[in-house]
Amino acid sequence: MGWVTSYRGPVDLTLELPRSVLLALWLADDTSDRSVLVAAVQSDDEPHSVQRQPSADEPLRDDVSDEPLGTLLDACDGSPRDVATVLPVPGDPGATPASVSAAATDAGEAVLVRTPQACLVAVPVVRRFGSALEPGHLVTWELSDVPDWRHAVHAQTGSLQDAERELRQGLIQATEALVRLDVAQWRPDAAETVAALRDLELPAWRLPDGLDGRRARVLASAARLRAIVALATQDDGAAVNLWQADQRSTALREVDRMARRAMAAAASRLTA
């Protein structure tokens, strides 16, 4: 966590991962304690609920478990277990199953699970309440059966090593493009926020103890980049015409694409 001062006053910065990424990381650890998993995924949210999407002739089923996420965790129980995350955006669905593509794109994320019994996708639908100073979140995971998604994830996400290499190379290329266009000049408070983001780490208590160093490093780098992109897309920097603004947006979208791919690769565990 870090603090910076903007023209709006002090800003509390915390490096965060999408809920689906966190859930995938914990589900990949077969030894995870359920209560610790739930606490890490929920954090400050209200207790998460689950809706099981029905088959064609079934009614919608709400979570009937007394345990938060209980219905989802029960459905994901089984070994060996494959887990992956998709982080779709409009125009780039990645490996998102077609049946939930619209919902997952609206959410910006989903977690995929395959056990010997089922292939599943869970999309977190978030309803925000409260104020900017005291925000709250009600999260419902929409759980659906889907066809085997592993081939699509292999094809779209690739290996962690490839994603990490692309992340490094692409960041250099995108940075050079922004500098060449001379449109990377930001407000002083934004520059301070970027500097603070570079030094932040992911909250260790939200990550499984057994997470290997490379995955943790890639996740942190991707989270920092996505936070910087989100900040940079609030305005057009120093762009003086539409062409410059468009080139800047293209460069930032490419950085975000690489960060999403790297994050998805780091949150996936596929058995042989």
N, C-alpha and C positions, 0 to 999 in steps of 0.2 A: 504494500500500500504506500502511496505517496501523496503529497499535497503540492499543488501549484496555485499561483494566484493569477486569475484572469481578470478581465475588465468586469466580469460578473461577480468577482469575489473568489475566495478560496475554493478549489476544486479537489475533491477526494478521488484519487485515481487507484483503481484496482484492476489488475490484469485478470481477465475472465475467459473461460472457455464456454462454448455452447453447451446447453444441458445434454444434448444427444452425445456429444463427444465425451463428456464426463461419464454418462451412463455406459457408453461403450467401453471405456477404459476399465470401469469397475466390473462389468459383466465378463470381460476378458480374463479377469482374475478369479479362477474357480474357488479360491479360498476366502473370498471377500465375505465379511460379516454383513448381513443384511442391514442392520441398524446403522452401521458406519457408512455403507453405500447410500442409503436413503438420506442421511444427514449431509453427505458430500454433494449429492445431486440437487437436493432441495435448497440447501443453504438458507437464505432468508425468505424464501418463498413460503406461501401457505402450503399445507400438506398437499402433495400431488395426488391427483385422482386419475383413474383409468377408465376409458370407454372402449369396450371390445366391439369393433365393427362387425356386423353380422354377415353371415352368408346370405344368399339370395332369399332364402325362406325363413330367416331368423330375425327376431327383434333385436334392437340395439340393447347391449348389456352394459350397465354401469358397474364400476368396481364395487364388489360386495365384500371385499376383504377389510378387516379392521386395521390392517397394516398398510400405511402409505406405499403405493407402488406394488402392493402384494399380488394383485392379479397379473400385472406385467411380469414380475419376477417369477411367479409360478409358471407362467406360459413359457418363459425363457429357460426354465430349468431343464437340464439335460447335458450329457457329455458324450462325444466331443461337441463343443459349441463354437460356431463361427460368429464373429461380431464385426460390424463395420458401421461407418457413419457416412451420410451424404449431407452436403451443405449446398443445396441448389440455390440459384438466383435466376431471375427471368432471363431466358435465352441460354441458360447453361444448367440443364437439369442433372448433369453428371450421371451417376448410376442409379438415380431414383426410380423405383418401380413405377410403371405407367399409371397404375390404379390410384396412387397417392401423390402423383407429381404436382398437381395443383396445390394440395394442402401442404406438402412439404416445401414447395417454393414460397408459399405465403409465410410459413414458419421460418424458412431459411435453414432447415435442418430436419434430420430424422435419423433414427438408429435402426440398423438391420441386424436380425439375429436368425441363425439357423441352428436347430437342434436335430437330433434323430427323429423327433416327432413333428416338427413344423418349421416353416420359413415365415418369418414375421417382420413387420415394419411397425415402428412406433413413432408417431409425429407429435411433438409437444405443442399444444395450442395454448397460447399465453394471453390472459386477460389482465391488463394493468389497471390498478386503482390507486387511490391516494394522490399525493402531491409530488412535485419534483423533489422536495426536501425529504418526504417520507413516502417513497414509492412502495407499492405492494404488487404481488403477482399471484394470480390464480392459474395453475397449470393443470391441464388435462391431457393425458397421453392417449391419443387415438391409436388403438392397436388393431392391426389387420393382418390377415394371412395373405401372402404373396407367393408368386413362383420363385424358384431358386434364383437368387440374385448374385451369386458368387462370380460367375463369368463376367457380368457387367462391371462389377467392382474391380476385378483384375484388369479389365480392359481400360477403364476410365481412370483409376487411381494409380495403378502401377506400384512399384516398390517404394519403401520408405527411403532407400538410398537415392533412387532417381528423383523423388520429390524434393529431398533435401538439396541435392545438387542443382535442380532447376530453380529452387527458391533462392539460392545464393547467386546464380548466374542472372536470373531474371531481375532480381533486385538491382543489380549493378546496371543492367541495360535500362530499366525503367528510370532509375535515378539520373543516368546520363541524358535520357530523353527530356526529363523535366528541366535539368540544368540547361540543356541546349536551347530549349524553348524559352528559358528565362521566365518561367511562370511558377516557380516553386517558392516564391517569396510569400510568407504568411504573416499574419498579425504577430506582434511580439509575444502575446500570451499563448498563441498556438505553438510557436517555436519552443517556448518553455515547456509546454505540455508534451511535445514530442521528445524533448530531452529527458523529461521525467519517465516517459514510457520506456525508453531504452534501458533504464536501470531496474525496471520492475521485474519481479519473478512471479510465477504462478503460485497461488496459495497452496503450500505443501499439504495441508490437511484435507484438501479436496481431491488429492491424487492418491491412487493406490500405492502402498509401500513398496510393492514389487515392480513398479514401473521403471523400465531401464532408462539409462541416462540419455541415449540418443533420442528416444521418443519424447522424453521430457524436454530436451533441448529444442527439438523441432516444434513441439507444441507451443513452447514459450515464444520462439521466434515468430511463428505464424500468428499467434495472438497479438504480439506487438505490432506486426505489420498491418493486421486488419484494423487495429485501433487507430493507427496512424492514417490509414486510408479513410476511415470513417471521419476523422478530423479534417483531412485534406479536402474531402468532397463537400464540406459545408459551404465552400465558396469557390471561386475560380482562381484563387491565388492572385498573381499579378497579370493574368491574361488580359490582353487589350483588344482582342477580337474573337469572333466565334471560332475561327480555325484553331487558334491557340488553345481556347477553352476545350474544344473537342479533342485535340491532341493530348492535352493534360488528362482529360477524363479517360481516354483510351489507355494511357500509361497506368493510371491508378487502377482501372479495372483489371489490367493484366497482373499487377501486383496482387490484387485481391484474389484473382483466380489461382495464382500460384500458392498463395497462403492457404486458401481453402483446400487445394489438392494436398498440400503437405500436411495440413491438420487432419484430413480424412485418412491419409496413409498412416499417420502416427496413431490414429485411434482404431485401426483395423487389426483384427487377428483372425487369419484364415488358416485352418488346419489343412494338412496335405490333401 
